[in-house]
Amino acid sequence: MRNYLVVGGSSGIGEALTEILGQSHRVYATYNSHQKSNDGNVSYHPLNVLSDTFDLSFLPEKLDGVAYCPGSILLKPFHRFKDEDFMEDYKLQALGAVKTVRQVLPMIKSGDHPSIVFFSTIAVQRGFNFHSLVSMSKGAIEGLTRSLAAELSPTIRINAVAPALTDTPLAAKLLNTPEKSAAHAEKNPLKKVGTPQDIAATAAYLLSPQSGWITGQIFHVDGGFSSIIK
């Protein structure tokens, strides 16, 4: 049984990933506002990634994998964003990942075939209206993924998953009517909106020893949206 930390494991993709990993492994999942009760192999712990200090004393001495799942989707015209918006989003999506890895590094260096997974978005590689905020933060995550993969190899593997629009609480405003869901599905080559389970399955694979020859990669799990035109 492996030990995993899932930061942001109580909602959306993080929750789906926690459920998958918890079927066979010990999972330490954190939450901020979506508190959940311990269940089987899964224990939940409060954590605010925006705080100056992290209390990760609940973790074991050895970790085999870490997934950093917190994110946001704030879309509006560039001229309406303030400097503070960019800074807060960067703290959540990029700096929080940095602080997490820094703290768990001794634990994960002791792990068995250890792996770290971050989450990006296809908006980093494709230009979308109103996505300047999230694209900048997630662009930093992609740079961090490749840089850490080089620096921490061959001991620790680092990869990221870049979804298209996925049916999670973060995307609720974009998918809150049947008409909106159908419109987004129609834009996708596979004619569907992604589910948290679609994304979590890839993340679980990247955290497992089965992906042992993969590092420094950005996996686009997006129904073909980033590479196929129909």
KOLLUM-498036 format. One record per residue (C-alpha): residue number from 1; y, z, x. Coordinates in Angstrom, 2 decimals, padded with zeros to 5 digits. Layout:
# KOLLUM-498036
- n	yy	zz	xx
- NUM	Y	Z	X .
...
END
This chain:
# KOLLUM-498036
- n	yy	zz	xx
- 1	000.00	000.00	000.00 .
- 2	003.36	-001.08	001.42 .
- 3	006.70	000.73	001.05 .
- 4	009.65	-001.21	-000.36 .
- 5	013.30	-000.41	-001.00 .
- 6	014.96	-002.38	-003.80 .
- 7	018.70	-001.73	-003.93 .
- 8	019.89	-002.49	-007.45 .
- 9	016.38	-002.28	-008.88 .
- 10	017.18	-001.20	-012.43 .
- 11	018.59	-004.41	-013.93 .
- 12	018.22	-008.19	-013.84 .
- 13	016.47	-009.75	-010.86 .
- 14	016.22	-006.40	-009.08 .
- 15	014.41	-004.89	-012.05 .
- 16	011.99	-007.83	-012.23 .
- 17	011.32	-007.57	-008.50 .
- 18	010.70	-003.83	-008.79 .
- 19	008.15	-004.45	-011.55 .
- 20	006.30	-007.06	-009.49 .
- 21	006.18	-004.97	-006.33 .
- 22	005.34	-001.79	-008.21 .
- 23	002.06	-003.23	-009.44 .
- 24	000.49	-002.80	-006.00 .
- 25	002.99	-001.04	-003.74 .
- 26	005.25	001.99	-003.47 .
- 27	008.79	001.06	-004.51 .
- 28	011.97	003.07	-004.02 .
- 29	014.47	001.49	-006.41 .
- 30	018.13	002.42	-006.69 .
- 31	020.48	002.30	-009.64 .
- 32	024.18	002.76	-010.21 .
- 33	024.83	002.68	-013.95 .
- 34	021.42	001.66	-015.38 .
- 35	019.43	004.85	-014.88 .
- 36	015.67	004.58	-015.33 .
- 37	012.76	007.01	-015.18 .
- 38	010.08	007.03	-012.51 .
- 39	007.05	004.99	-013.46 .
- 40	003.76	004.81	-011.55 .
- 41	004.41	003.56	-008.03 .
- 42	008.16	003.26	-008.69 .
- 43	010.73	005.99	-008.17 .
- 44	014.41	005.52	-009.04 .
- 45	017.33	007.00	-007.12 .
- 46	021.13	006.90	-007.69 .
- 47	023.16	004.90	-005.19 .
- 48	026.69	003.53	-005.28 .
- 49	026.87	000.79	-002.65 .
- 50	030.67	000.90	-002.75 .
- 51	030.77	004.47	-001.47 .
- 52	031.67	005.18	002.14 .
- 53	028.39	006.95	002.86 .
- 54	024.86	006.27	001.64 .
- 55	022.35	009.02	000.95 .
- 56	018.98	007.41	001.59 .
- 57	017.18	010.65	002.36 .
- 58	014.65	009.85	-000.37 .
- 59	013.13	007.08	001.76 .
- 60	009.95	007.49	003.83 .
- 61	009.93	007.19	007.61 .
- 62	008.42	003.70	007.39 .
- 63	009.60	000.78	005.24 .
- 64	007.84	-002.58	005.04 .
- 65	010.50	-004.44	003.10 .
- 66	014.04	-004.24	001.71 .
- 67	015.71	-006.28	-001.02 .
- 68	019.46	-006.02	-001.59 .
- 69	020.11	-007.11	-005.19 .
- 70	023.61	-005.94	-006.30 .
- 71	025.93	-008.74	-007.35 .
- 72	028.65	-009.88	-009.69 .
- 73	029.75	-013.04	-011.47 .
- 74	033.52	-013.06	-011.89 .
- 75	034.68	-016.57	-012.69 .
- 76	038.28	-017.63	-013.16 .
- 77	040.84	-019.99	-011.61 .
- 78	041.64	-019.28	-007.97 .
- 79	045.32	-018.56	-008.62 .
- 80	044.40	-015.73	-010.96 .
- 81	042.45	-013.78	-008.33 .
- 82	044.22	-011.03	-006.43 .
- 83	043.52	-010.01	-002.84 .
- 84	041.89	-006.87	-004.20 .
- 85	039.41	-008.95	-006.21 .
- 86	038.14	-010.68	-003.09 .
- 87	037.93	-007.42	-001.16 .
- 88	036.03	-005.55	-003.87 .
- 89	033.56	-008.39	-004.36 .
- 90	033.00	-008.64	-000.60 .
- 91	032.37	-004.88	-000.42 .
- 92	029.77	-005.13	-003.18 .
- 93	027.92	-008.26	-002.19 .
- 94	028.24	-008.42	001.59 .
- 95	029.38	-005.13	003.09 .
- 96	026.95	-003.18	000.92 .
- 97	024.12	-005.27	002.37 .
- 98	025.36	-004.59	005.90 .
- 99	025.54	-000.83	005.32 .
- 100	022.06	-000.81	003.78 .
- 101	020.45	-002.66	006.66 .
- 102	022.23	-000.52	009.23 .
- 103	020.83	002.67	007.68 .
- 104	017.26	001.48	007.14 .
- 105	016.85	-000.35	010.43 .
- 106	014.90	002.44	012.17 .
- 107	012.56	002.72	009.17 .
- 108	011.93	-000.99	008.80 .
- 109	011.38	-001.48	012.52 .
- 110	008.37	000.80	012.06 .
- 111	007.07	-001.25	009.12 .
- 112	004.07	-003.52	008.89 .
- 113	005.24	-007.17	009.09 .
- 114	008.68	-006.04	007.83 .
- 115	010.96	-008.32	005.84 .
- 116	014.46	-008.20	004.33 .
- 117	015.59	-010.35	001.40 .
- 118	019.17	-010.96	000.30 .
- 119	020.47	-012.93	-002.69 .
- 120	022.96	-015.78	-002.59 .
- 121	023.84	-018.51	-005.11 .
- 122	023.68	-022.29	-005.17 .
- 123	027.47	-022.19	-005.60 .
- 124	027.78	-021.62	-001.83 .
- 125	026.42	-025.09	-001.07 .
- 126	027.76	-026.86	-004.18 .
- 127	031.36	-026.83	-005.30 .
- 128	031.87	-025.35	-008.78 .
- 129	035.12	-024.69	-010.61 .
- 130	036.22	-021.04	-010.73 .
- 131	033.54	-019.87	-008.23 .
- 132	035.80	-019.13	-005.23 .
- 133	035.21	-015.37	-005.39 .
- 134	031.41	-015.33	-005.58 .
- 135	031.05	-018.31	-003.23 .
- 136	033.01	-016.55	-000.50 .
- 137	031.00	-013.33	-000.73 .
- 138	027.65	-015.05	-000.97 .
- 139	028.64	-017.43	001.83 .
- 140	028.94	-014.32	003.99 .
- 141	025.44	-013.29	002.91 .
- 142	024.03	-016.64	004.01 .
- 143	025.70	-016.29	007.40 .
- 144	024.36	-012.75	007.70 .
- 145	020.87	-013.95	006.82 .
- 146	020.74	-016.50	009.62 .
- 147	022.43	-014.29	012.20 .
- 148	020.20	-011.26	011.57 .
- 149	017.12	-013.47	011.47 .
- 150	017.93	-014.57	015.01 .
- 151	018.88	-011.13	016.26 .
- 152	015.98	-009.18	014.75 .
- 153	013.19	-011.67	015.40 .
- 154	010.33	-011.49	016.10 .
- 155	010.07	-007.98	014.64 .
- 156	011.87	-008.35	011.30 .
- 157	012.13	-011.42	009.10 .
- 158	015.33	-012.07	007.11 .
- 159	015.63	-014.58	004.25 .
- 160	017.76	-015.12	001.15 .
- 161	017.16	-016.50	-002.32 .
- 162	019.89	-018.66	-003.90 .
- 163	019.41	-019.03	-007.66 .
- 164	021.18	-021.20	-010.17 .
- 165	022.40	-019.54	-013.36 .
- 166	019.80	-016.99	-014.39 .
- 167	019.42	-015.11	-017.67 .
- 168	020.43	-011.64	-016.48 .
- 169	022.97	-009.07	-017.76 .
- 170	025.44	-010.39	-015.16 .
- 171	025.34	-013.81	-016.82 .
- 172	025.48	-012.50	-020.38 .
- 173	028.93	-013.90	-021.15 .
- 174	027.77	-017.37	-020.09 .
- 175	024.59	-017.29	-022.17 .
- 176	025.47	-015.13	-025.16 .
- 177	024.90	-017.78	-027.83 .
- 178	022.03	-020.23	-028.43 .
- 179	024.51	-023.07	-027.98 .
- 180	025.62	-021.86	-024.55 .
- 181	022.03	-021.35	-023.41 .
- 182	021.03	-024.80	-024.61 .
- 183	024.01	-026.41	-022.88 .
- 184	023.20	-024.77	-019.54 .
- 185	019.51	-025.63	-019.90 .
- 186	020.37	-029.27	-020.55 .
- 187	022.26	-029.49	-017.24 .
- 188	019.17	-028.42	-015.30 .
- 189	016.54	-030.99	-014.21 .
- 190	013.79	-028.70	-015.57 .
- 191	015.75	-028.23	-018.81 .
- 192	015.68	-024.45	-018.77 .
- 193	017.73	-021.49	-017.66 .
- 194	016.06	-019.43	-014.96 .
- 195	014.59	-016.02	-015.73 .
- 196	014.72	-012.92	-013.53 .
- 197	010.97	-013.31	-013.04 .
- 198	011.46	-016.84	-011.64 .
- 199	013.69	-015.49	-008.90 .
- 200	011.84	-012.23	-008.32 .
- 201	008.54	-014.04	-007.70 .
- 202	010.04	-015.88	-004.73 .
- 203	011.63	-012.69	-003.39 .
- 204	008.30	-010.85	-003.66 .
- 205	006.61	-013.62	-001.67 .
- 206	009.27	-013.46	001.04 .
- 207	008.78	-009.70	001.29 .
- 208	005.03	-010.05	001.69 .
- 209	003.01	-010.74	004.86 .
- 210	001.94	-014.04	003.26 .
- 211	005.36	-015.45	004.22 .
- 212	004.95	-014.26	007.79 .
- 213	006.12	-017.52	009.41 .
- 214	009.34	-017.81	007.40 .
- 215	012.68	-016.42	008.56 .
- 216	016.34	-017.40	008.54 .
- 217	015.93	-019.49	005.38 .
- 218	017.95	-019.83	002.17 .
- 219	015.56	-020.59	-000.69 .
- 220	017.11	-022.45	-003.61 .
- 221	015.25	-021.34	-006.72 .
- 222	017.23	-023.29	-009.26 .
- 223	015.09	-025.72	-011.24 .
- 224	016.18	-028.51	-008.91 .
- 225	019.84	-028.16	-009.82 .
- 226	021.08	-028.14	-006.23 .
- 227	019.19	-031.23	-005.09 .
- 228	018.30	-033.42	-008.09 .
- 229	020.67	-035.49	-010.21 .
- 230	019.40	-036.63	-013.61 .
END
